[in-house]
Amino acid sequence: MTASKKFQQTSPYESPWSIRSRLKRFLWEITWNLLCRHTPKPFNPWRIFVLRVFGSKIQGTPFVHQRAKIEIPENLSLRHRACLGDGSTTYSLGSIEIGEGATIAQEAYLCTGTHDFDDPALPLMTGQIRIAKRAFVGARAFIMPGVHIGENAIVGACSVVTRDVPNNTTVSGNPARTQS
């Protein structure tokens, strides 16, 4: 698991985000919803262009479904032929890297944010998620902050992944466990 970043908050009711970052996120949501959300699949180059404008790190030609949800685009890195499926969510409060040829299936949820429950202020904590080359994250799977999914690994549908998944391994269940 990757190290976490802890935000400074004195109260659970205080936002960890500056006004500027909240305005950028608002502009992003409006832009995606107006210019990308209703585009047909062949308009993928347009969606990739918009992601680049908002700071996503793009290499090659990944595919991003028009109904994918991306929270903070500058925290997202997509490699060649990576795929974000229909209804998938990248809750990118921290960094998310999706490797070459990796697939995030429909309605999968990559969550980089949690809270420090030992602190009464419940400050936000983020942990990087890395999905390596040719990994597959099944439909409605949930990937926790700080998790690394190895090369050629498979995460079964509806699994909850709380720990790193080694290369060439298949996991499934809640919590996700290695399958033989």
N, C-alpha and C positions, 0 to 999 in steps of 0.2 A: 504494500500500500504506500501511496505517496504522502509526503508530509502535508499537513493542513496549514492554512493561513487563517488566523483569528482576527476578526475585526474588532475595533474598539467601540464598545457601546456601554452606556451606563444604565440603560433601561431596555426591557424588551419592546418598549413602545417607540423607541428611537430608531430611525432609519440609519443603516450603515452607509447609505449612498448619499453623495453630495447632490445638491440641486442640479448641477450641470450633468451628472451622470443620469439622473432621473429624467431630465429633459431629452438627453440622447436616446434613452430607452423608449421614451414616448414617441419621438420622431421615428425610430426604428419600427415600432409596432404599426404606426400609421402607414409608413412606406410599404412594409411587407403586405399589410392587409389590402392596401389600395392597388399596388403595382405587381404583386406576385401571387397572392393567395388564390386568385381565380384564373391564373394562366394555365393553359393546357400543358401536358407533359413535354411536348416538343419545345417549349419556351424555357427549358432548363438553362441554356446559355444566358438568358436574361436574368434569371434568378441568381445565377452564379455571379454575374456582373454586379447586381445589387448587393449581394453579400460582400463582395470585394470593396465596394464603395463604403460600406459600413465597417470595414476593418477585418473581415475574416481572412485567414491565411489559406489560400487556395493553390494547390499544385495540380497541374494537369486538368482533367475534366471529370470532376465528381458529379453525382446526380443528387439533387435535392428536390424532393417531392413538394408540390405547391402547398400541401397541407401540413408540412413539417413545421414545428414551432421551435424557434431559436430565440433564447432569452436575450443574450448579449453577444452579438455577432463577432465582436473583436476578440472574444475568448474562444472562438471556434477555429480549428485547423482541419481542413479536408484534403486528403491526398487523392491522386489520380484513381478514378473508378470507385471511390468510396460512395456509399449510397445511404441517404437518410430517407426512410420510407414514409408512406402515407400516415400522417398523424403522429409520427415520432416526435419526441420532445428532447431537445438538448437544453436542459436547465443550466446554462453555462454561466453561473455566477463566478466560477473559476474556469480554468482551462480545460477544454475537451479537444483531444486529438483523435481523429479517425483515420486510420492507416489505409494504404493503397489496397483497393479491392475489398475492403471491409463493408459489411452490410448491417445496417441498423433497420430491422424489420418494422412493420406497421405497429404504431402505438407503443413502441419501446420507449423507455424513459431513462435518460442519462442525467443523473442529479448530482451536481457538484456541491450543493449547499446543505448544511446541517447547522446545529446549534450546540454550544457548550452547555450541557444541562447541569454541570457542576457549578456554574456561575449564575447567581440570581438574575443577572442582566440578560441571560440567554444570548450572548453575542453570536453573530453569524460566524460560521467557520466554513471554509471551502477546501476542497481537495481535488486535485487534477484527476481526470479520467482519461485513460489512454486505451484505445482499441487498436490493436496491431494489425498488420497485413492479413488480408483474407479471413479475418475473424467474422463470425456471424452471431448477431444478437437477435434472438427470436422475438416474435410478436408479444407485446405487452410485458417484456422482461423489464426489470428495474435494476439499474446499476447504481450502486452507492458511491458517495464521494471517495476519492483516493484509490479507486480500483483500477487495475491494469488487466486487460483481457489480452492474452498472448496470441501469437501468430497461429492461424488455422484453428483457433479455439471455437467452440460452438456453445452458445448459451441457449438453453431450451426456452420455449415459449412460457410466459408467465413466471419465469424464475426470478428470484431476488438474490442478486449477487452482492455479497458483503465483503468478499476477499478476492485477492488476485486469482486469475485463472491462468495456469501455465499454458505454454504453447501446445498445440495438438491435443487439447483436452476438451471433453464434452461435459458440461455441467447442466443440472436442471433441478428444479424444486425450490422450496422456500424453507430455510435458506438453500441456495444452490449447492449441490454436492456433485462430486465426480461420478460419472456413469461409466460402467465397464463396457 
